[in-house]
Amino acid sequence: MASSANLHYHAVLLDWLGDYPGARPCHERALAIRRARLGTDHPDTATSVLHAGEIAHAVCDYAQARTYYEQALAARIRHDGPDSPGAAELYNNLGLLLNAMGEFDAALPYAERAVAIWEAQEQPNRSLQSMAINNLGYLHRARGEYAAALVQLRRALAIREEVYGPMHSFVGVTRNHIGRVYHYQGRFEQAGAELEATLRLFDAAIGREHPITACALSNLGMLALEMGDHAGARWMLEAALDIHRRILGAAHRHTAREMNRLGLLHQALGDRATATRYLRAALALRRRILGDLHHDTANTLGHLGVLLLSAGRPWQARPLLAGALRCHLARLGERHPYTARSLLRMGQVCAALGEQEISRDYLSRALAVYTAVLGSDHPYTLAARQAQVTAC
């Protein structure tokens, strides 16, 4: 069994270094050995199934990851019971996976159950407890529930700082989420402070050449873009894309995200040709990895629609923007900032096509969502109100 243990620990080391493609065959080989020698219900086999799921998750093989997680959960339930710490770890992972897949309603019960199990323990594993709380906060962030997200993320941060100290990469993960919430809330100064601190922490703890560090760099680049610092945004987003391409490959979700973000940057710079090239590449990757109905895919589709609208081609923009809205309504519901953005864009394209009554309806719905979710003084709410005035 030494061979499977060696493979397992080597794979874990590669995970920590961010070499997910390199780690995957090691996890798969360790799992095959343990299944053959120990059987499917042995705890060590379940651990290998868990790690094989995590690495499949990391490289965006979501269907395989879900299969592994469900197998590991079934084994843990048979061995320790449905409310055991071992089961909680798998509930957490399934919630995180479904979050990545854009299935937010399906993810929430798993994420909440993982936290509830740890809360019920007299002496919980504080590391795993904080992970579950962090991931519940991340899910609330993805759902557009920013106040709820901050409650959970601040709880996770307090535990992680207590367990690991202030400069551990796990602390950085939570601070990165908090910075993103501040960004979405329009609290740009606080977002900048949090994201800059996160990037410094990752640089010190795991180095610049790591996918997690590249994500923090990209998030800071998006904040710079929103604040009008195009030069700063460009070097950060291009650096993040380069890291993700080299470490994760050209066909990874993070690579697609950086292409999407660089498309937005070049749109802001007025370079429609380059923006279109990046956005089309991002759309193709997102369709391949996430499917046509994922909100990230819909976001890129909407961005391409805006490019056509800004180029004076509203009749070509309309089907793209309508497709994005249909997806956002189906997957996120009416009360989400992404849905509000799609409603706003449909209002703008209808106004450009002379359909004033339909435009006013879309713009009113967008303004209502932005006001309810982000508040009356948020930049997006103010932009929606201005769009409504312009359309009238």
C-alpha positions as CSV (number, residue, x, y, z in Angstrom):
1,M,0.0,0.0,0.0
2,A,3.0,2.3,0.1
3,S,2.8,2.9,-3.6
4,S,-0.8,4.2,-3.3
5,A,0.1,6.4,-0.3
6,N,3.1,7.8,-2.2
7,L,1.0,8.6,-5.2
8,H,-1.6,10.2,-3.0
9,Y,0.8,12.5,-1.2
10,H,2.6,13.4,-4.4
11,A,-0.7,14.3,-5.9
12,V,-1.6,16.4,-2.9
13,L,1.7,18.3,-3.2
14,L,1.0,19.0,-6.9
15,D,-2.5,20.2,-5.9
16,W,-0.9,22.7,-3.4
17,L,1.5,23.9,-6.1
18,G,-1.5,24.5,-8.5
19,D,-0.4,21.9,-11.0
20,Y,-3.9,20.4,-11.3
21,P,-3.3,18.7,-14.7
22,G,-0.1,17.0,-13.3
23,A,-1.9,15.9,-10.1
24,R,-4.9,14.3,-11.8
25,P,-3.2,11.1,-13.1
26,C,-1.5,10.5,-9.7
27,H,-4.9,10.7,-7.9
28,E,-6.4,8.4,-10.5
29,R,-3.6,5.8,-10.1
30,A,-3.8,5.9,-6.3
31,L,-7.6,5.4,-6.5
32,A,-7.2,2.4,-8.9
33,I,-4.7,0.7,-6.6
34,R,-6.9,1.3,-3.5
35,R,-10.0,0.0,-5.2
36,A,-8.2,-3.1,-6.3
37,R,-6.6,-3.9,-3.0
38,L,-9.0,-2.5,-0.4
39,G,-12.4,-2.5,-2.0
40,T,-14.8,0.3,-2.6
41,D,-16.0,0.8,1.0
42,H,-12.6,1.1,2.7
43,P,-12.0,4.6,4.2
44,D,-8.7,5.0,2.3
45,T,-10.5,4.3,-0.9
46,A,-13.2,6.9,-0.1
47,T,-10.4,9.4,0.6
48,S,-8.9,8.7,-2.9
49,V,-12.3,9.0,-4.5
50,L,-12.7,12.4,-2.7
51,H,-9.4,13.6,-4.0
52,A,-10.0,12.3,-7.5
53,G,-13.3,14.3,-7.4
54,E,-11.5,17.4,-6.2
55,I,-8.9,17.3,-9.0
56,A,-11.6,16.6,-11.7
57,H,-13.4,19.6,-10.2
58,A,-10.3,21.7,-10.5
59,V,-9.8,20.9,-14.1
60,C,-13.5,21.6,-14.9
61,D,-14.5,18.0,-15.6
62,Y,-17.7,18.6,-13.6
63,A,-19.6,15.5,-14.6
64,Q,-16.7,13.2,-13.4
65,A,-16.3,15.3,-10.3
66,R,-19.9,14.9,-9.4
67,T,-19.8,11.1,-9.9
68,Y,-16.7,10.8,-7.6
69,Y,-18.2,13.1,-4.9
70,E,-21.5,11.1,-4.9
71,Q,-19.6,7.8,-4.6
72,A,-17.4,9.2,-1.8
73,L,-20.5,10.5,0.0
74,A,-22.3,7.2,-0.2
75,A,-19.2,5.4,1.2
76,R,-18.9,7.9,4.0
77,I,-22.6,7.6,4.9
78,R,-22.4,3.8,5.0
79,H,-19.3,3.9,7.1
80,D,-20.0,6.9,9.5
81,G,-23.6,8.0,9.0
82,P,-25.3,10.9,7.1
83,D,-24.5,13.6,9.8
84,S,-20.8,12.7,10.3
85,P,-17.9,15.0,9.7
86,G,-16.8,12.8,6.8
87,A,-20.2,13.3,5.2
88,A,-20.1,17.0,5.9
89,E,-16.9,17.3,3.8
90,L,-18.7,15.8,0.8
91,Y,-21.8,17.9,1.3
92,N,-19.5,20.9,1.2
93,N,-17.8,19.7,-2.0
94,L,-21.0,18.9,-3.8
95,G,-22.3,22.4,-2.9
96,L,-19.1,24.0,-4.2
97,L,-19.3,21.9,-7.4
98,L,-23.0,22.8,-8.1
99,N,-22.1,26.4,-7.5
100,A,-19.4,26.2,-10.2
101,M,-22.0,24.5,-12.5
102,G,-24.4,27.5,-11.9
103,E,-27.0,25.3,-10.2
104,F,-27.3,27.6,-7.2
105,D,-30.6,26.3,-5.9
106,A,-29.4,22.7,-5.9
107,A,-26.1,23.8,-4.2
108,L,-27.6,25.6,-1.3
109,P,-29.0,22.6,0.7
110,Y,-25.6,20.9,0.5
111,A,-23.7,23.9,1.6
112,E,-26.1,24.7,4.5
113,R,-26.0,21.0,5.6
114,A,-22.2,21.0,5.7
115,V,-22.2,24.0,7.9
116,A,-24.9,22.7,10.1
117,I,-23.1,19.4,10.8
118,W,-19.9,21.3,11.8
119,E,-22.0,23.7,14.0
120,A,-23.4,20.6,15.9
121,Q,-20.0,19.2,16.7
122,E,-18.8,19.7,20.3
123,Q,-15.2,20.0,19.0
124,P,-15.3,20.5,15.3
125,N,-12.4,20.4,13.0
126,R,-11.9,24.2,12.7
127,S,-10.2,24.0,9.4
128,L,-13.0,22.0,7.7
129,Q,-15.6,24.1,9.5
130,S,-14.2,27.3,8.2
131,M,-14.0,25.9,4.7
132,A,-17.7,25.0,4.8
133,I,-18.6,28.5,6.1
134,N,-16.4,30.1,3.5
135,N,-18.0,28.1,0.7
136,L,-21.5,28.9,1.9
137,G,-20.5,32.6,1.8
138,Y,-19.1,32.2,-1.7
139,L,-22.4,30.6,-2.8
140,H,-24.4,33.5,-1.3
141,R,-22.1,35.9,-3.2
142,A,-22.7,34.0,-6.5
143,R,-26.5,34.1,-5.8
144,G,-26.3,37.9,-5.5
145,E,-27.1,37.8,-1.7
146,Y,-24.3,40.1,-0.7
147,A,-25.3,40.8,2.9
148,A,-25.7,37.1,3.7
149,A,-22.4,36.4,1.9
150,L,-20.5,38.9,4.2
151,V,-21.9,37.3,7.3
152,Q,-20.6,33.9,6.4
153,L,-17.3,35.1,5.0
154,R,-16.4,37.2,8.0
155,R,-17.1,34.2,10.2
156,A,-14.9,32.0,8.1
157,L,-12.2,34.7,8.1
158,A,-12.2,34.9,11.9
159,I,-11.8,31.2,12.2
160,R,-9.1,30.9,9.6
161,E,-7.0,33.7,11.1
162,E,-7.3,32.0,14.5
163,V,-6.3,28.6,13.1
164,Y,-3.7,29.6,10.5
165,G,-2.6,33.1,11.3
166,P,-3.1,36.2,9.1
167,M,-0.8,35.2,6.2
168,H,-2.0,31.7,5.2
169,S,-3.4,31.1,1.7
170,F,-6.7,30.0,3.1
171,V,-7.1,33.4,4.8
172,G,-6.4,34.9,1.4
173,V,-9.1,32.9,-0.3
174,T,-11.7,34.3,2.1
175,R,-10.4,37.8,1.8
176,N,-10.6,37.5,-1.9
177,H,-14.3,36.6,-1.7
178,I,-14.9,39.6,0.7
179,G,-13.1,41.9,-1.7
180,R,-15.3,40.7,-4.6
181,V,-18.5,41.3,-2.5
182,Y,-17.3,44.8,-1.8
183,H,-16.8,45.3,-5.5
184,Y,-20.3,44.1,-6.4
185,Q,-21.7,46.4,-3.7
186,G,-20.0,49.4,-5.2
187,R,-17.7,49.8,-2.2
188,F,-14.6,50.3,-4.4
189,E,-12.2,51.7,-1.9
190,Q,-12.8,48.8,0.5
191,A,-12.7,46.3,-2.4
192,G,-9.3,47.7,-3.5
193,A,-7.9,47.4,0.0
194,E,-9.1,43.9,0.5
195,L,-8.0,42.6,-3.0
196,E,-4.6,44.3,-2.8
197,A,-4.0,42.7,0.6
198,T,-5.1,39.4,-0.8
199,L,-2.7,39.6,-3.7
200,R,0.2,40.5,-1.4
201,L,-0.7,37.5,0.8
202,F,-0.8,35.0,-2.1
203,D,2.5,36.4,-3.5
204,A,4.1,35.7,-0.2
205,A,2.4,32.4,0.6
206,I,2.2,30.5,-2.7
207,G,3.9,32.7,-5.2
208,R,2.8,34.6,-8.3
209,E,2.9,31.5,-10.6
210,H,-0.2,29.9,-9.1
211,P,-3.8,29.7,-10.4
212,I,-5.2,31.1,-7.1
213,T,-2.8,34.1,-7.2
214,A,-3.8,34.7,-10.9
215,C,-7.5,34.8,-9.8
216,A,-6.7,37.5,-7.2
217,L,-4.7,39.4,-9.8
218,S,-7.6,39.2,-12.3
219,N,-10.1,40.4,-9.7
220,L,-8.0,43.4,-8.9
221,G,-7.7,44.0,-12.7
222,M,-11.5,44.1,-13.0
223,L,-11.8,46.6,-10.1
224,A,-9.2,48.7,-11.9
225,L,-11.2,48.5,-15.1
226,E,-14.4,49.6,-13.3
227,M,-12.5,52.6,-11.8
228,G,-11.2,53.7,-15.2
229,D,-7.5,52.6,-14.7
230,H,-7.3,50.9,-18.1
231,A,-3.5,50.6,-18.1
232,G,-3.4,48.9,-14.7
233,A,-6.3,46.7,-15.7
234,R,-4.6,45.6,-18.9
235,W,-1.4,44.4,-17.4
236,M,-3.1,42.6,-14.6
237,L,-5.6,40.8,-16.8
238,E,-3.0,39.9,-19.4
239,A,-0.7,38.5,-16.7
240,A,-3.6,36.5,-15.2
241,L,-4.4,35.0,-18.6
242,D,-0.8,34.1,-19.2
243,I,-0.5,32.3,-15.9
244,H,-3.7,30.4,-16.4
245,R,-2.8,29.4,-19.9
246,R,0.6,28.1,-18.9
247,I,-0.5,26.3,-15.7
248,L,-4.1,25.2,-16.5
249,G,-4.1,25.1,-20.3
250,A,-6.0,26.9,-23.0
251,A,-9.3,25.0,-22.4
252,H,-9.9,25.9,-18.7
253,R,-12.7,27.9,-17.2
254,H,-10.3,30.4,-15.7
255,T,-8.7,30.9,-19.1
256,A,-12.1,31.6,-20.6
257,R,-12.8,34.1,-17.8
258,E,-9.7,36.1,-18.5
259,M,-10.5,36.2,-22.2
260,N,-14.0,37.4,-21.3
261,R,-12.5,40.1,-19.1
262,L,-10.0,41.2,-21.6
263,G,-12.8,41.5,-24.1
264,L,-14.5,43.9,-21.7
265,L,-11.3,45.9,-21.3
266,H,-10.8,46.3,-25.1
267,Q,-14.5,47.3,-25.4
268,A,-13.8,50.0,-22.8
269,L,-10.8,51.1,-24.9
270,G,-12.9,51.3,-28.0
271,D,-11.1,48.5,-29.8
272,R,-14.1,46.5,-31.0
273,A,-12.2,44.1,-33.2
274,T,-9.9,42.9,-30.3
275,A,-12.9,42.9,-27.9
276,T,-14.9,40.7,-30.3
277,R,-12.0,38.3,-30.8
278,Y,-11.5,37.8,-27.1
279,L,-15.3,37.5,-26.4
280,R,-15.9,35.0,-29.2
281,A,-13.0,32.9,-27.9
282,A,-14.4,33.1,-24.4
283,L,-17.9,32.2,-25.6
284,A,-16.6,29.1,-27.4
285,L,-14.7,27.9,-24.3
286,R,-17.6,28.6,-22.0
287,R,-20.1,26.7,-24.2
288,R,-17.7,23.8,-24.3
289,I,-16.9,23.7,-20.6
290,L,-20.1,25.0,-18.9
291,G,-22.8,24.6,-21.6
292,D,-25.2,27.0,-23.2
293,L,-27.3,27.6,-20.1
294,H,-24.6,28.6,-17.6
295,H,-24.8,32.2,-16.5
296,D,-21.1,32.7,-17.4
297,T,-21.9,31.7,-21.0
298,A,-24.9,34.0,-21.0
299,N,-22.7,36.9,-19.7
300,T,-20.3,36.6,-22.6
301,L,-23.2,36.3,-25.1
302,G,-24.6,39.5,-23.6
303,H,-21.2,41.3,-23.9
304,L,-21.1,40.4,-27.6
305,G,-24.6,41.8,-27.9
306,V,-23.5,45.1,-26.4
307,L,-20.6,45.3,-28.9
308,L,-23.1,45.0,-31.7
309,L,-25.4,47.5,-30.1
310,S,-22.6,50.0,-29.7
311,A,-21.6,49.5,-33.3
312,G,-25.1,50.6,-34.4
313,R,-26.4,47.1,-35.2
314,P,-29.3,46.7,-32.8
315,W,-31.1,44.2,-35.0
316,Q,-28.1,41.8,-34.7
317,A,-27.6,42.6,-31.0
318,R,-31.2,41.7,-30.1
319,P,-31.1,37.9,-30.4
320,L,-27.9,37.7,-28.4
321,L,-29.2,39.9,-25.6
322,A,-32.5,38.1,-25.6
323,G,-30.7,34.8,-25.3
324,A,-28.7,36.0,-22.4
325,L,-31.8,37.3,-20.6
326,R,-33.6,34.0,-21.1
327,C,-30.7,32.1,-19.5
328,H,-30.4,34.5,-16.6
329,L,-34.1,34.4,-15.8
330,A,-34.1,30.6,-16.0
331,R,-31.0,30.0,-14.0
332,L,-30.8,33.0,-11.6
333,G,-34.3,34.3,-11.4
334,E,-35.5,37.9,-11.7
335,R,-33.8,39.1,-8.5
336,H,-30.1,38.9,-9.5
337,P,-27.7,41.6,-10.6
338,Y,-26.9,39.6,-13.8
339,T,-30.6,39.4,-14.7
340,A,-30.9,43.1,-14.0
341,R,-28.1,43.8,-16.4
342,S,-29.7,41.7,-19.1
343,L,-33.0,43.5,-18.6
344,L,-31.2,46.8,-18.9
345,R,-29.6,45.8,-22.1
346,M,-32.9,44.6,-23.6
347,G,-34.4,47.9,-22.7
348,Q,-31.5,49.7,-24.5
349,V,-31.8,47.5,-27.6
350,C,-35.5,47.9,-27.8
351,A,-35.1,51.7,-27.5
352,A,-32.6,51.6,-30.4
353,L,-35.2,49.7,-32.5
354,G,-37.9,52.2,-31.7
355,E,-39.9,49.9,-29.4
356,Q,-40.3,52.5,-26.7
357,E,-43.1,50.8,-24.7
358,I,-41.3,47.5,-24.5
359,S,-38.1,49.3,-23.7
360,R,-39.7,51.1,-20.7
361,D,-40.9,47.9,-19.3
362,Y,-37.5,46.3,-19.4
363,L,-35.8,49.3,-18.0
364,S,-38.3,49.6,-15.1
365,R,-37.7,45.9,-14.2
366,A,-34.0,46.4,-14.3
367,L,-34.2,49.5,-12.1
368,A,-36.4,47.7,-9.6
369,V,-34.0,44.7,-9.3
370,Y,-30.9,46.9,-9.0
371,T,-32.6,49.1,-6.3
372,A,-33.7,46.1,-4.3
373,V,-30.5,44.2,-4.5
374,L,-27.8,46.9,-4.6
375,G,-29.5,50.0,-3.2
376,S,-30.6,53.3,-4.7
377,D,-27.1,54.8,-4.8
378,H,-25.2,52.0,-6.4
379,P,-23.5,52.9,-9.7
380,Y,-25.4,50.3,-11.5
381,T,-28.7,51.6,-10.1
382,L,-27.8,55.1,-11.1
383,A,-26.9,53.9,-14.6
384,A,-30.3,52.1,-14.9
385,R,-32.1,55.2,-13.8
386,Q,-30.2,57.3,-16.4
387,A,-31.0,54.8,-19.1
388,Q,-34.7,55.0,-18.2
389,V,-34.5,58.8,-18.5
390,T,-32.7,58.7,-21.8
391,A,-35.2,56.2,-23.3
392,C,-38.1,58.4,-22.3
